[in-house]
């Protein structure tokens, strides 16, 4: 596999840069996710980073551990409990959590990538991509800067491939990017959408594209 840890580090930096100047009004304001303030999104990124750090560190010791103690209910409760903190506390939590995550990934050696983790019942090679997705997508969800326009082509193609299960049965989805890439999935009725690769990827990820998309879009299934 290609070592994408520099991309994960860059995504963590963008997340922190995005919230560094946020004041109290900004962190209380709505995010790009329905029902969540920016404080919710910041807390989720930080909590995810802490949970993934444990996945990495325990895997390196040959141990498996749940992603979140108490499962999804505890995860959701922790987000609600942390979302209303002052801006400075949210910023500090995000910086500390992402710094620890990057440090954990830096410990992974070339022979460690196949070590199993409980996150999605996968391994460290898959989990580092999960880290990239969470940081990159949720930074956009902050509805600050950057936007999906900043997603590089490699990330877009990875995210599209990860999200293939969103295409409903009986649909042959073709995404024709005006920047020279065509991506397709599924079988059945042709649905062709045209736009920039970043816009098409944002749409497929359930986010509002910064730019225009043309074509008849199908109703997508939930995230896998």
C-alpha positions as CSV (number, residue, x, y, z in Angstrom):
1,X,0.0,0.0,0.0
2,X,1.0,3.6,-0.5
3,X,1.9,5.4,2.7
4,X,-0.7,8.0,3.1
5,X,0.3,9.2,6.5
6,X,1.5,12.5,5.1
7,X,-2.0,13.1,3.8
8,X,-3.5,12.2,7.2
9,X,-1.1,14.7,8.9
10,X,-2.1,17.4,6.4
11,X,-5.8,16.7,6.9
12,X,-5.3,17.0,10.7
13,X,-3.5,20.3,10.2
14,X,-6.4,21.6,8.0
15,X,-8.9,20.6,10.7
16,X,-7.0,22.5,13.3
17,X,-6.4,25.5,11.1
18,X,-10.1,25.7,10.3
19,X,-11.2,26.0,14.0
20,X,-8.2,28.0,15.3
21,X,-9.9,31.4,14.9
22,X,-13.4,30.3,15.7
23,X,-15.0,32.3,18.5
24,X,-17.9,31.4,20.8
25,X,-20.5,32.4,18.2
26,X,-18.8,30.4,15.5
27,X,-18.6,27.1,17.5
28,X,-22.3,27.4,18.5
29,X,-23.4,28.0,14.9
30,X,-24.9,25.2,12.8
31,X,-22.5,22.9,11.0
32,X,-23.0,21.3,7.6
33,X,-24.5,18.3,9.4
34,X,-28.3,18.5,10.3
35,X,-28.8,18.9,14.0
36,X,-25.1,19.4,14.8
37,X,-23.4,22.6,15.7
38,X,-19.8,23.2,14.9
39,X,-19.1,22.2,18.5
40,X,-20.6,18.8,17.8
41,X,-18.4,18.3,14.7
42,X,-15.2,19.4,16.5
43,X,-16.0,17.1,19.4
44,X,-16.6,14.2,17.1
45,X,-13.3,14.7,15.2
46,X,-11.4,14.9,18.5
47,X,-13.2,11.9,20.0
48,X,-12.7,9.8,16.8
49,X,-9.0,10.7,16.9
50,X,-8.7,9.6,20.5
51,X,-10.5,6.3,19.7
52,X,-8.4,5.6,16.6
53,X,-5.2,6.4,18.6
54,X,-6.2,3.5,20.9
55,X,-6.9,1.2,18.0
56,X,-3.4,1.8,16.6
57,X,-1.6,1.6,19.9
58,X,-3.4,-1.5,21.0
59,X,-2.9,-3.2,17.6
60,X,0.8,-2.5,17.8
61,X,0.8,-4.5,21.1
62,X,-1.1,-7.3,19.5
63,X,-4.4,-6.5,21.3
64,X,-7.9,-5.7,20.0
65,X,-10.1,-3.1,21.6
66,X,-13.5,-1.6,20.9
67,X,-13.5,1.6,19.0
68,X,-15.6,3.3,21.6
69,X,-16.2,2.1,25.2
70,X,-19.9,1.6,25.4
71,X,-20.4,1.4,21.6
72,X,-22.5,3.9,19.6
73,X,-24.7,5.1,22.5
74,X,-21.6,6.1,24.5
75,X,-20.1,7.7,21.4
76,X,-23.2,9.8,20.7
77,X,-23.5,10.8,24.4
78,X,-19.9,12.0,24.5
79,X,-20.4,14.2,21.5
80,X,-23.5,15.8,23.1
81,X,-21.7,16.3,26.4
82,X,-18.7,17.9,24.7
83,X,-20.3,20.1,22.1
84,X,-21.2,23.0,24.3
85,X,-17.7,23.6,25.7
86,X,-16.0,27.0,25.2
87,X,-14.2,27.6,21.9
88,X,-10.8,27.4,23.6
89,X,-11.6,24.0,25.1
90,X,-12.8,22.6,21.8
91,X,-9.7,23.9,20.0
92,X,-7.4,22.5,22.6
93,X,-9.1,19.1,22.6
94,X,-8.9,18.9,18.8
95,X,-5.3,19.8,18.7
96,X,-4.3,17.4,21.5
97,X,-6.3,14.5,20.0
98,X,-5.1,14.9,16.5
99,X,-1.5,15.3,17.6
100,X,-1.7,12.1,19.5
101,X,-3.3,10.3,16.5
102,X,-0.5,11.4,14.2
103,X,2.1,10.3,16.7
104,X,0.4,6.9,16.9
105,X,0.5,6.5,13.2
106,X,4.1,7.4,13.1
107,X,4.9,4.3,15.3
108,X,3.5,1.9,12.6
109,X,6.3,0.1,10.9
110,X,6.3,-1.5,7.4
111,X,5.4,-4.9,8.8
112,X,2.6,-3.7,11.0
113,X,-0.1,-2.7,8.4
114,X,-1.8,-6.1,8.4
115,X,-2.3,-6.1,12.2
116,X,-6.0,-6.4,12.9
117,X,-8.2,-3.7,14.6
118,X,-11.8,-3.8,15.7
119,X,-12.7,-0.7,13.8
120,X,-14.8,-2.1,10.9
121,X,-13.1,-5.5,11.7
122,X,-10.3,-4.4,9.5
123,X,-6.6,-3.8,9.9
124,X,-4.2,-0.8,10.2
125,X,-3.9,-0.5,6.5
126,X,-7.7,0.2,6.3
127,X,-7.8,2.2,9.5
128,X,-5.3,4.8,8.2
129,X,-7.6,5.5,5.3
130,X,-10.5,5.8,7.8
131,X,-8.5,8.4,9.6
132,X,-8.1,10.3,6.3
133,X,-11.8,10.1,5.5
134,X,-12.9,11.3,8.9
135,X,-10.6,14.2,9.1
136,X,-11.1,15.4,5.5
137,X,-14.9,15.0,5.4
138,X,-15.7,16.4,8.8
139,X,-13.4,19.4,8.3
140,X,-15.7,20.2,5.4
141,X,-18.7,19.6,7.6
142,X,-17.5,22.5,9.8
143,X,-18.9,24.8,7.1
144,X,-15.8,27.0,7.5
145,X,-12.8,26.7,5.3
146,X,-11.7,24.6,3.5
147,X,-14.4,23.2,1.4
148,X,-14.6,20.0,-0.7
149,X,-12.8,22.0,-3.4
150,X,-9.6,21.2,-1.5
151,X,-10.0,17.4,-1.7
152,X,-7.2,16.0,-3.9
153,X,-8.1,13.6,-6.7
154,X,-6.6,10.6,-4.9
155,X,-8.8,11.3,-1.9
156,X,-11.9,11.8,-4.1
157,X,-11.3,8.4,-5.9
158,X,-10.7,6.7,-2.6
159,X,-13.9,8.1,-1.1
160,X,-16.0,7.2,-4.2
161,X,-14.7,3.6,-4.0
162,X,-15.4,3.4,-0.3
163,X,-18.9,4.7,-0.8
164,X,-19.9,2.3,-3.7
165,X,-22.5,0.6,-1.5
166,X,-24.5,3.9,-1.6
167,X,-25.5,3.2,-5.2
168,X,-29.0,1.7,-5.2
169,X,-29.7,-1.6,-6.8
170,X,-30.7,-1.4,-10.5
171,X,-28.7,1.8,-11.2
172,X,-25.5,2.2,-13.3
173,X,-24.1,5.4,-12.0
174,X,-21.6,7.2,-14.1
175,X,-19.8,10.3,-12.8
176,X,-18.1,12.2,-15.6
177,X,-15.8,14.8,-14.1
178,X,-15.1,17.8,-16.2
179,X,-11.5,17.6,-15.0
180,X,-10.9,14.4,-17.0
181,X,-11.9,11.5,-14.8
182,X,-14.8,9.1,-15.3
183,X,-15.9,6.8,-12.5
184,X,-18.8,4.3,-12.5
185,X,-20.4,1.7,-10.4
186,X,-23.5,-0.5,-10.3
187,X,-25.6,-2.1,-13.1
188,X,-28.9,-1.2,-14.5
189,X,-30.5,2.1,-15.5
190,X,-27.9,4.6,-16.6
191,X,-27.6,7.7,-14.5
192,X,-24.9,10.1,-15.7
193,X,-23.9,13.0,-13.7
194,X,-21.4,15.7,-14.8
195,X,-19.4,18.2,-12.7
196,X,-16.0,18.7,-11.2
197,X,-14.6,15.6,-9.4
198,X,-14.8,17.4,-6.0
199,X,-18.4,18.3,-6.5
200,X,-19.4,14.8,-7.6
201,X,-17.6,13.3,-4.7
202,X,-19.2,15.7,-2.2
203,X,-22.6,14.8,-3.6
204,X,-21.9,11.0,-3.4
205,X,-20.7,11.6,0.2
206,X,-24.0,13.2,1.1
207,X,-22.6,16.7,1.3
208,X,-23.6,19.9,-0.6
209,X,-21.4,20.3,-3.6
210,X,-19.7,23.7,-3.8
211,X,-20.3,23.8,-7.6
212,X,-23.0,22.7,-10.0
213,X,-23.8,19.1,-11.1
214,X,-25.9,18.2,-14.1
215,X,-27.9,15.0,-14.6
216,X,-30.6,13.0,-12.9
217,X,-29.2,12.0,-9.6
218,X,-30.6,8.8,-7.9
219,X,-31.5,8.7,-4.2
220,X,-28.5,7.2,-2.5
221,X,-28.4,4.6,0.2
222,X,-26.8,5.3,3.6
223,X,-23.1,5.4,4.2
224,X,-21.6,1.8,4.5
